[in-house]
Amino acid sequence: MMQPAVTPSLPVNHQTTLIPMLNNATIAQLRSLKLQGFADALQQQHEQADCLGLSFDERLALLVEREVYARNDRKRTRLLQRAQLKYTTATLEDASFEGIRGIDRSTLMGLALSTWIERGETVCFAGATGLGKTWLACALAQYACRQGHSAQYLRVPRLAEELRILHGAGSFRRWLQQLAKVDVLVLDDWGTGAIDASTRADLLEIIDDRSAQRATVITHQLPVEHWHAWLGDPTLADAILDRLMQHCRRFTLEGESRRTGRNAGVASKTKKTTQEAKS
């Protein structure tokens, strides 16, 4: 009668050295597959004795959760880099509204948490210089990036030169197509400086691609009733304003300029705390 085959067992010391080798090989393979979060979590599990008491499913769930978190974190970092925001550290959580009228924290957070991006709305921050309009726009765009939305910052007074370069290089159409896919477009200093016929026509194309589909944030000093005159061409002005104002939320900031006043303006609480600590 044949005896059942017996699987040879490894010596204890061989098992002890083989397991780390297998783990290291697995971690290396995970990294080669760009599963960095999974690999880091697996390495930590091997180094933490309390993980040994977890079931296979529990350990696997923790590994997958870590990979998802790592991917989302990399995506947020990538979105923020591509947005090219003027104030990269501006956040809604750090905003201080001391001395500012026309908007407050609850209103701004209510806007950020609403479906304004999905609805393709326009948000306008109006007011004199130094009240923090650009800072607010960047904070709103930064929050959108943290939620997985794409954003892009453009300063309107410089736009004419940038558009001229794009046209000269023959890449305007491709740039326009890419911009049309951006979830949140920030147009800073709208209505500042003269605007030529070519830029007007390009602005209409930019706005038309976004109308009721993608969100736009505008900061401006020039009152809305003067936009028509600034744009110049009556037909193009009508078309641009009709699209921008179709679904628009307007906030007019009032107060003392934070560039000259001690406590006025929408500024970072962190920055203010640092300044107070130095004084």
Residue pairs with C-beta under 8 A, 6 or more apart in sequence:
10 18
20 46
23 42
23 43
23 46
26 42
27 39
27 42
27 43
30 36
30 38
30 39
30 42
31 39
35 67
36 67
36 70
37 66
37 67
37 68
37 69
37 70
37 71
38 63
38 64
38 66
38 67
38 70
40 66
40 70
41 62
41 63
41 66
41 67
42 63
44 51
45 51
45 59
45 62
45 63
51 59
54 62
72 148
75 148
76 145
76 146
76 148
79 145
79 148
79 149
79 150
79 151
80 88
80 142
80 145
82 150
82 151
82 152
83 141
83 142
83 145
83 150
83 151
83 152
83 153
84 152
84 153
85 138
85 141
85 142
85 151
85 153
85 186
86 134
86 138
86 153
86 155
86 188
87 134
87 135
87 138
87 139
88 138
88 142
89 268
90 135
90 136
90 138
90 139
90 142
90 268
91 139
91 142
91 143
91 268
92 108
92 109
92 112
92 139
92 140
92 142
92 143
94 139
94 268
94 269
94 270
94 271
95 105
95 108
95 132
95 135
95 136
95 139
95 266
95 267
95 268
95 269
96 266
96 267
96 268
96 269
96 272
97 103
97 104
97 105
97 266
98 263
98 264
99 255
99 256
99 258
99 261
99 263
99 264
99 265
100 131
100 132
100 253
100 254
100 255
100 264
100 265
100 266
101 253
101 254
101 255
102 127
102 251
102 252
102 253
102 254
102 255
103 125
103 136
103 251
103 253
103 266
107 251
108 136
108 140
111 123
111 140
111 249
112 140
112 143
112 144
116 123
116 215
116 249
117 144
117 149
117 183
117 184
117 215
119 212
119 215
119 247
120 210
120 211
120 212
120 213
120 214
120 215
120 247
121 215
121 216
121 247
121 248
121 249
122 215
122 216
122 217
122 218
122 244
122 245
122 246
122 247
122 248
122 249
123 137
123 140
123 215
123 216
123 217
123 218
123 248
123 249
123 251
124 217
124 218
124 219
124 220
124 224
124 248
124 249
124 250
124 251
125 133
125 136
125 137
125 217
125 218
125 219
125 220
125 251
125 253
126 133
126 219
126 220
126 221
126 223
126 224
126 250
126 251
126 252
126 253
127 133
127 221
127 252
127 253
127 254
128 221
128 253
128 254
128 257
129 221
129 257
129 259
130 257
130 258
130 259
130 260
130 265
131 253
131 254
131 255
131 257
131 258
131 264
131 265
131 266
132 253
132 258
132 265
132 266
132 267
133 219
133 220
133 253
134 188
134 189
134 219
135 266
135 267
135 268
136 219
136 266
137 186
137 188
137 217
137 218
137 219
138 153
138 186
140 184
140 217
141 151
141 153
141 184
141 186
141 217
142 151
144 151
144 183
144 184
144 215
145 151
149 183
149 184
150 181
150 182
150 183
150 184
151 182
151 183
151 184
151 185
151 186
152 179
152 182
152 184
152 185
152 186
153 186
153 188
154 162
154 185
154 186
154 187
154 188
155 188
155 189
156 187
156 188
156 189
156 190
156 191
156 192
156 193
157 189
157 192
157 193
159 199
159 202
159 203
160 195
160 196
160 198
160 199
163 172
163 198
163 199
163 202
164 198
166 172
166 175
167 198
172 202
176 205
176 206
176 209
179 185
179 206
179 209
180 209
180 210
180 214
181 214
182 214
183 214
183 215
184 214
184 215
184 216
184 217
185 206
185 210
185 214
185 215
185 216
185 217
186 216
186 217
186 218
186 219
187 216
187 217
187 218
187 219
188 219
189 219
189 220
189 221
190 218
190 219
190 220
190 222
190 227
191 220
191 221
191 222
191 226
191 227
191 230
192 220
192 221
192 222
195 203
195 230
195 231
195 232
197 232
197 233
200 231
200 232
200 233
200 236
200 237
200 240
201 236
203 231
203 236
203 240
204 236
204 239
204 240
207 216
207 240
207 243
207 244
208 239
208 243
210 216
210 243
211 243
211 246
212 243
212 246
212 247
216 244
218 244
222 230
224 245
224 250
227 237
227 241
228 234
228 237
228 238
228 241
231 237
231 240
231 241
253 266
255 261
255 264
255 265
256 264
256 265
257 264
257 265
258 264
258 265
258 266
258 267
259 265
